[in-house]
């Protein structure tokens, strides 16, 4: 950390951990990887507090760091081969039997089946409540692209769940 007063953002960073975890889970689809991504993001952010421009959106800055960290790691993972996805330890012992739990699982499964560019926008705008403008900043694209992808993602989820799901 530096001594220039930039450490004043640390309490604000800490309040943003829950939305960072939610966004990380949307990107990673694995709780352990998501927690690692949040940790990497926080380490990078807290190590670079001097680069944060006061008066800008801290949340968008953190989400951008997370997104860039995720895609950089994805490039590295594409070259590596692991057996983590089919590990028996990630299979739940018993499924919930409450209707709301089952419907929630169906919804999240439908969201996970979305292509990543649509899933990311849906998570940012619909689930995390980011504005279209903030999502466009985070993802480095036009606001119209965000709106289009969110709309298409909603339609794909509705189609995936079927008409009777509404």
Residue frames relative to the residue before (quaternion, step in Angstrom):
aa qw qx qy qz dx dy dz
X 1.0000 0.0000 0.0000 0.0000 0.00 0.00 0.00
X 0.3912 -0.7091 0.5312 0.2491 3.53 -1.14 0.51
X 0.4541 -0.6916 0.4982 0.2595 3.55 -1.28 0.15
X 0.4718 0.7142 -0.4143 0.3093 3.62 1.15 0.37
X 0.6446 -0.5334 0.3341 0.4340 3.60 1.18 0.21
X 0.4817 0.6756 -0.4364 0.3480 3.58 1.27 -0.03
X 0.5320 0.6451 -0.3967 0.3786 3.58 1.26 -0.33
X 0.4753 0.6839 -0.4315 0.3466 3.59 1.25 -0.15
X 0.6362 0.5357 -0.3408 0.4384 3.61 1.15 -0.41
X 0.4582 0.7192 -0.4371 0.2858 3.59 1.22 -0.34
X 0.6710 0.4728 -0.3367 0.4613 3.69 0.78 -0.80
X 0.6409 0.5173 -0.3261 0.4640 3.59 1.06 -0.72
X 0.6106 0.5400 -0.3435 0.4664 3.58 1.07 -0.75
X 0.6637 0.5241 -0.3089 0.4353 3.57 0.91 -0.90
X 0.6527 0.5075 -0.3267 0.4579 3.62 1.02 -0.66
X 0.6778 0.4958 -0.2857 0.4616 3.60 1.22 -0.41
X 0.3909 0.7376 -0.4782 0.2728 3.61 1.21 0.09
X 0.6531 0.5106 -0.3589 0.4289 3.71 0.79 -0.74
X 0.6943 0.4279 -0.3202 0.4820 3.68 0.79 -0.76
X 0.5914 0.5513 -0.3716 0.4563 3.60 1.10 -0.56
X 0.6495 0.5086 -0.3180 0.4673 3.59 0.97 -0.83
X 0.6485 0.5148 -0.3250 0.4569 3.59 0.96 -0.82
X 0.6693 0.4852 -0.3011 0.4754 3.58 0.93 -0.86
X 0.6314 0.5330 -0.3278 0.4580 3.57 1.02 -0.79
X 0.6543 0.4998 -0.3193 0.4693 3.60 0.98 -0.77
X 0.6228 0.5258 -0.3436 0.4664 3.57 1.07 -0.61
X 0.6843 0.4746 -0.2870 0.4734 3.55 1.00 -0.77
X 0.7792 0.4000 -0.1876 0.4446 3.58 0.80 -1.02
X 0.1991 -0.7981 0.5322 0.2004 3.61 1.01 -0.79
X 0.6947 0.3442 -0.2611 0.5751 3.60 1.24 0.39
X 0.4760 -0.7211 0.4246 0.2706 3.59 -0.60 1.16
X 0.6603 0.5065 -0.3181 0.4542 3.60 0.92 -0.82
X 0.6654 0.4824 -0.2998 0.4844 3.58 0.91 -0.88
X 0.6256 0.5397 -0.3335 0.4539 3.59 1.05 -0.76
X 0.6541 0.5004 -0.3179 0.4697 3.59 0.93 -0.83
X 0.6354 0.5173 -0.3236 0.4733 3.59 1.03 -0.76
X 0.6447 0.5226 -0.3175 0.4587 3.58 1.01 -0.82
X 0.6308 0.5138 -0.3328 0.4769 3.59 0.99 -0.80
X 0.6577 0.5104 -0.3135 0.4568 3.57 0.89 -0.89
X 0.6533 0.5039 -0.3136 0.4700 3.60 0.90 -0.88
X 0.6423 0.5290 -0.3139 0.4571 3.56 1.00 -0.85
X 0.6776 0.4895 -0.2925 0.4645 3.57 0.89 -0.93
X 0.6264 0.5266 -0.3402 0.4632 3.60 0.98 -0.77
X 0.6756 0.4839 -0.2969 0.4704 3.58 0.89 -0.92
X 0.6735 0.5028 -0.3024 0.4496 3.59 0.89 -0.92
X 0.7117 0.4502 -0.2715 0.4660 3.57 0.81 -0.96
X 0.6455 0.5041 -0.3176 0.4778 3.56 1.16 -0.46
X 0.7614 0.3160 -0.1710 0.5396 3.55 1.26 -0.34
X 0.1841 0.8158 -0.5305 0.1385 3.60 1.04 0.66
X 0.6034 0.5711 -0.3588 0.4255 3.58 1.14 -0.55
X 0.6588 0.5076 -0.3080 0.4620 3.61 1.22 -0.39
X 0.5468 0.5952 -0.4077 0.4249 3.58 1.27 -0.20
X 0.2946 -0.7613 0.5560 0.1563 3.55 -0.86 0.99
X 0.4199 -0.7077 0.5125 0.2452 3.55 -0.60 1.18
X 0.7382 0.3727 -0.2970 0.4775 3.56 -0.99 0.86
X 0.6459 0.4597 -0.3336 0.5101 3.58 1.25 -0.14
X 0.6321 -0.5580 0.3846 0.3758 3.57 -1.26 0.21
X 0.3734 -0.7447 0.5170 0.1966 3.54 -0.51 1.24
X 0.6330 0.5488 -0.3330 0.4327 3.58 0.97 -0.86
X 0.6734 0.4813 -0.2912 0.4796 3.58 0.90 -0.91
X 0.6169 0.5442 -0.3401 0.4556 3.60 1.04 -0.74
X 0.6813 0.4817 -0.2833 0.4729 3.57 0.91 -0.94
X 0.6510 0.5102 -0.3192 0.4626 3.59 0.95 -0.85
X 0.6363 0.5220 -0.3269 0.4646 3.58 1.04 -0.74
X 0.6229 0.5171 -0.3342 0.4825 3.58 1.00 -0.80
X 0.6672 0.5067 -0.3067 0.4517 3.59 0.90 -0.93
X 0.6637 0.5088 -0.3098 0.4524 3.56 0.86 -0.92
X 0.6715 0.4875 -0.3007 0.4701 3.59 0.89 -0.89
X 0.6324 0.5248 -0.3259 0.4674 3.59 1.02 -0.79
X 0.6504 0.5267 -0.3117 0.4498 3.57 0.96 -0.89
X 0.7185 0.4475 -0.2690 0.4596 3.58 0.77 -0.99
X 0.5988 0.5330 -0.3634 0.4747 3.59 1.11 -0.56
X 0.6696 0.4841 -0.2908 0.4823 3.58 0.93 -0.90
X 0.6159 0.5519 -0.3508 0.4392 3.61 1.05 -0.70
X 0.6239 0.5293 -0.3396 0.4639 3.58 1.04 -0.71
X 0.6553 0.4948 -0.3074 0.4810 3.57 1.01 -0.81
X 0.6658 0.5133 -0.3022 0.4494 3.60 0.93 -0.91
X 0.5945 0.5823 -0.3689 0.4140 3.58 1.07 -0.64
X 0.6882 0.4585 -0.2688 0.4938 3.54 1.20 -0.56
X 0.6930 0.4404 -0.2639 0.5062 3.57 1.26 -0.31
X 0.2401 -0.7579 0.5880 0.1491 3.56 -1.23 0.41
X 0.0334 0.7922 -0.6074 0.0490 3.57 -0.76 1.07
X 0.3989 -0.7136 0.5250 0.2367 3.55 -1.25 0.37
X 0.3081 0.8130 -0.4567 0.1888 3.61 1.21 0.35
X 0.6480 0.5585 -0.3363 0.3937 3.59 0.97 -0.75
X 0.7648 0.3411 -0.2022 0.5077 3.59 1.03 -0.63
X 0.3393 0.7538 -0.4907 0.2755 3.57 1.25 0.42
X 0.5083 -0.6796 0.4434 0.2885 3.58 -0.88 0.96
X 0.6044 0.5971 -0.3592 0.3863 3.61 1.12 -0.54
X 0.6723 0.4859 -0.3153 0.4610 3.62 1.16 -0.33
X 0.5416 0.5966 -0.4086 0.4288 3.60 1.26 0.00
X 0.4309 -0.7116 0.4802 0.2782 3.63 -0.67 1.02
X 0.5312 -0.6396 0.4596 0.3123 3.55 -1.10 0.76
X 0.7912 -0.0673 0.0568 0.6052 3.55 0.95 -0.87
X 0.4158 -0.7095 0.5179 0.2358 3.54 -1.03 0.80
X 0.5385 -0.6070 0.4701 0.3473 3.56 -1.17 0.56
X 0.2805 -0.7907 0.5218 0.1546 3.54 -1.05 0.64
X 0.4816 0.6420 -0.4624 0.3769 3.59 1.21 0.10
X 0.5972 -0.6036 0.4001 0.3447 3.55 -1.03 0.82
X 0.6737 0.4987 -0.3118 0.4475 3.59 0.86 -0.92
X 0.6347 0.5259 -0.3325 0.4584 3.57 1.02 -0.73
X 0.6596 0.5102 -0.2987 0.4642 3.56 0.94 -0.94
X 0.6640 0.4912 -0.3053 0.4739 3.61 0.93 -0.89
X 0.6353 0.5257 -0.3239 0.4638 3.57 1.02 -0.76
X 0.6438 0.5122 -0.3110 0.4760 3.56 1.02 -0.82
X 0.6391 0.5157 -0.3249 0.4690 3.59 1.01 -0.79
X 0.6502 0.5150 -0.3131 0.4626 3.56 0.97 -0.87
X 0.6908 0.4703 -0.2894 0.4668 3.58 0.83 -0.94
X 0.6102 0.5318 -0.3537 0.4688 3.60 1.08 -0.64
X 0.6441 0.5082 -0.3193 0.4742 3.59 1.00 -0.80
X 0.6417 0.5086 -0.3221 0.4753 3.60 1.00 -0.79
X 0.6637 0.5109 -0.3051 0.4532 3.60 0.96 -0.82
X 0.6546 0.5127 -0.3154 0.4574 3.59 1.13 -0.54
X 0.5010 0.6499 -0.4319 0.3743 3.59 1.23 -0.22
X 0.5533 -0.5509 0.4813 0.3985 3.58 -1.16 0.48
X 0.6432 -0.5930 0.3190 0.3645 3.60 -0.96 0.85
X 0.6574 0.5197 -0.3401 0.4267 3.64 0.90 -0.76
X 0.6695 0.4609 -0.2972 0.5011 3.59 1.12 -0.62
X 0.6338 0.5398 -0.3293 0.4455 3.59 0.97 -0.86
X 0.6505 0.5315 -0.3153 0.4416 3.56 0.91 -0.92
X 0.6867 0.4767 -0.2893 0.4665 3.59 0.86 -0.92
X 0.6374 0.5267 -0.3276 0.4572 3.58 0.97 -0.83
X 0.6588 0.5014 -0.3062 0.4700 3.58 0.92 -0.88
X 0.6788 0.5027 -0.3017 0.4421 3.59 0.82 -0.96
X 0.7791 0.3757 -0.1955 0.4622 3.57 0.70 -1.08
X 0.7675 0.3824 -0.2107 0.4694 3.59 0.73 -1.04
X 0.7790 0.3655 -0.2035 0.4671 3.59 0.72 -1.00
X 0.7594 0.3446 -0.2058 0.5121 3.59 0.99 -0.75
X 0.4472 -0.7458 0.4113 0.2731 3.58 1.26 -0.11
X 0.3434 0.7295 -0.5222 0.2780 3.59 1.12 0.48
X 0.5041 -0.6229 0.4950 0.3358 3.56 -1.13 0.60
X 0.6417 -0.5038 0.3942 0.4231 3.55 -1.25 0.34
X 0.6482 0.5361 -0.3164 0.4385 3.56 0.99 -0.86
X 0.6693 0.4871 -0.3008 0.4737 3.59 0.93 -0.89
X 0.6381 0.5167 -0.3269 0.4679 3.59 0.96 -0.82
X 0.6341 0.5222 -0.3284 0.4662 3.59 1.02 -0.76
X 0.6423 0.5113 -0.3179 0.4743 3.58 1.02 -0.77
X 0.6595 0.5185 -0.3051 0.4506 3.57 0.89 -0.96
X 0.7783 0.3563 -0.1667 0.4895 3.56 0.88 -0.99
X 0.3757 -0.7624 0.4562 0.2635 3.56 1.31 0.06
X 0.5589 0.5498 -0.4247 0.4527 3.55 0.75 1.12
X 0.6571 -0.5140 0.3770 0.4023 3.58 -1.31 0.08
X 0.6137 -0.5552 0.4173 0.3754 3.57 -1.20 0.59
X 0.6285 0.5440 -0.3340 0.4444 3.60 1.00 -0.75
X 0.6176 0.5372 -0.3358 0.4661 3.56 1.09 -0.70
X 0.6369 0.5231 -0.3209 0.4666 3.56 0.99 -0.86
X 0.6709 0.5027 -0.3011 0.4545 3.59 0.83 -0.99
X 0.6614 0.5145 -0.3003 0.4557 3.56 0.93 -0.91
X 0.6908 0.4794 -0.2855 0.4599 3.58 0.88 -0.91
X 0.6255 0.5199 -0.3435 0.4695 3.59 1.01 -0.72
X 0.6584 0.5081 -0.3090 0.4613 3.58 0.91 -0.90
X 0.6729 0.4835 -0.2959 0.4753 3.59 0.90 -0.90
X 0.6341 0.5307 -0.3313 0.4545 3.59 0.99 -0.78
X 0.6348 0.5202 -0.3285 0.4674 3.59 0.96 -0.83
X 0.6711 0.4991 -0.2978 0.4603 3.56 0.91 -0.92
X 0.6535 0.5104 -0.3195 0.4586 3.60 0.96 -0.80
X 0.6430 0.5082 -0.3248 0.4720 3.59 1.01 -0.76
X 0.6414 0.5187 -0.3214 0.4650 3.59 0.96 -0.86
X 0.6640 0.4927 -0.3010 0.4751 3.59 0.93 -0.89
X 0.6485 0.5270 -0.3159 0.4494 3.57 0.97 -0.87
X 0.7102 0.4480 -0.2577 0.4780 3.58 0.94 -0.87
X 0.4484 -0.6952 0.4507 0.3355 3.58 1.18 -0.44
X 0.6595 -0.5390 0.3637 0.3773 3.53 -1.23 0.53
X 0.6718 0.5142 -0.3117 0.4326 3.60 0.93 -0.79
X 0.5505 0.6181 -0.3924 0.4012 3.60 1.25 -0.22
X 0.6092 0.5473 -0.3597 0.4472 3.58 1.17 -0.43
